[in-house]
């Protein structure tokens, strides 16, 4: 069974998604096949961009969240797991 991060990477690598960053740091992902739009705050966009940049594992993304936002490792890890589960479930 693939992890949620691996599944997200597979979806992003499929070529059917476009990622857009907005001036305020938030962003969106458009599924060009279904025309579904997913909007994210800055933390969500950080996660999606890290996955798209082929982050080696979840700890790399946790590190990115910690360095960019004022959060603890435990909070970043918990939020990442919830975000990935919700997003992969919606795809």
C-alpha positions as CSV (number, residue, x, y, z in Angstrom):
1,X,0.0,0.0,0.0
2,X,1.3,3.4,-1.0
3,X,1.5,6.2,1.6
4,X,-0.6,9.3,1.1
5,X,2.5,11.2,0.1
6,X,3.4,8.7,-2.6
7,X,-0.1,8.8,-3.9
8,X,-0.1,12.6,-4.0
9,X,3.2,12.5,-5.9
10,X,1.7,10.0,-8.4
11,X,-1.2,12.3,-9.0
12,X,1.0,15.3,-9.4
13,X,3.3,13.4,-11.8
14,X,0.4,12.4,-13.9
15,X,0.4,15.7,-15.7
16,X,-3.3,16.4,-15.1
17,X,-2.7,19.0,-12.3
18,X,-1.5,22.6,-12.5
19,X,-0.3,24.4,-9.4
20,X,-0.7,28.1,-9.1
21,X,0.8,30.4,-6.4
22,X,-1.0,33.5,-5.4
23,X,0.6,36.8,-4.2
24,X,-0.4,36.2,-0.6
25,X,1.4,32.8,-0.5
26,X,-1.7,30.7,-0.9
27,X,-2.5,28.8,-4.0
28,X,-4.6,26.4,-6.0
29,X,-4.3,23.1,-7.9
30,X,-6.5,22.6,-10.9
31,X,-7.3,19.1,-12.1
32,X,-7.6,19.7,-15.8
33,X,-9.4,16.4,-16.4
34,X,-12.3,16.9,-14.0
35,X,-12.0,20.7,-13.8
36,X,-12.0,20.5,-10.0
37,X,-10.1,23.3,-8.3
38,X,-8.5,22.8,-4.9
39,X,-7.5,26.0,-3.0
40,X,-4.9,26.0,-0.2
41,X,-3.6,28.3,2.4
42,X,0.2,29.0,2.4
43,X,0.9,25.8,4.5
44,X,-1.1,23.6,2.2
45,X,0.6,25.1,-0.9
46,X,4.0,24.4,0.8
47,X,3.0,20.8,1.2
48,X,1.8,20.4,-2.4
49,X,4.9,22.2,-3.8
50,X,7.2,20.1,-1.7
51,X,5.5,16.9,-3.0
52,X,5.7,18.2,-6.6
53,X,9.4,18.9,-6.1
54,X,9.7,15.2,-5.2
55,X,10.4,15.6,-1.5
56,X,12.1,12.4,-0.4
57,X,9.7,11.7,2.5
58,X,7.3,13.3,4.9
59,X,10.1,14.4,7.2
60,X,11.4,16.7,4.5
61,X,8.0,18.4,4.2
62,X,7.8,18.6,8.0
63,X,11.2,20.4,7.9
64,X,9.9,22.8,5.3
65,X,6.8,23.6,7.4
66,X,8.9,24.2,10.5
67,X,11.3,26.5,8.7
68,X,8.6,28.5,7.0
69,X,5.9,28.7,9.7
70,X,6.2,29.1,13.4
71,X,5.1,25.5,14.3
72,X,6.4,22.6,16.3
73,X,7.5,19.4,14.7
74,X,4.6,17.5,16.3
75,X,2.1,20.1,15.0
76,X,3.6,20.1,11.5
77,X,3.6,16.3,11.3
78,X,0.0,16.0,12.6
79,X,-1.2,18.7,10.1
80,X,0.7,17.2,7.3
81,X,-0.8,13.7,7.9
82,X,-4.3,15.1,8.0
83,X,-3.8,17.3,5.0
84,X,-2.4,14.4,2.9
85,X,-5.2,12.1,3.9
86,X,-7.9,14.7,3.1
87,X,-6.4,15.7,-0.2
88,X,-5.7,12.2,-1.5
89,X,-9.1,11.2,-0.4
90,X,-10.6,14.0,-2.5
91,X,-8.6,13.2,-5.6
